[in-house]
């Protein structure tokens, strides 16, 4: 069944909203002061494992909800890579990306509203910022760039394989689950240097919210000197990943 472009735009908006709500919401729950996920005795803190699975579910569930409508890109890097590979019309790239960015912004606003008292209690500005966007943990932009390129290339290569490969192409629901676990594994394995972002909308939208709003215990700007990396590097990585799959395996 062919859906209208307007319906696809809504799917991309809500899919990206869910991704950011689940992902950055789990960061807030794990690290902000006074949350049930960050109990004083530490017993309730799921930490990075909770974050990794939340981002995984934040991709898996929109894929189940909206994959048959919009393809569930929910990621500008994926949209650009699909267009570069001839799988998506360039004329729809900008509308998709706009909807993804708006969804990410709205998802982050929901996180901010839900955790507002905990943002006020948390005095560490680095923890507050981590609930919005990514940064280079070693202050090495080169390392951050490489990390994002590699992570998104793997994401794109494996995701295309899951949906188009011989085993999963007749079982889309299983492929959706596989993509969720793929995101979880990437956050666990490659999230050390940068977060990771793997998605320009997931980083740029919340970073913009952080920059423009009076966030409690915010210190300084939104690290815009690094902010270009989660936009450019994932896009480059996604293009590399899709062509690494396409060259030997075809469409």
Buried (B, 14 or more C-beta within 10 A) or exposed (E): EEEEEEEBBBBBBBBBBBBBBBBBBBBBBBBBBEBEBBEEEEEBBBEBBBBBBBBBBBBBBBBBBBBEBBBBBBBBBBBBBBBBBEBBEEEBBEBBBBBBBBBBBBBBBBBBEEBEEBBBBBEEBEBBBBBBBBBBBEEEBEBBBBBBBBBBBBBBBBBBBBBBBEEBEEEBEEBBBBBBBBBBBBBBEBBBBBBBBBBBBBBBBBBBBBBEEEBBBBEEEBBEEBBEBBBBBBBBBBBBBBBBBBEEEEE
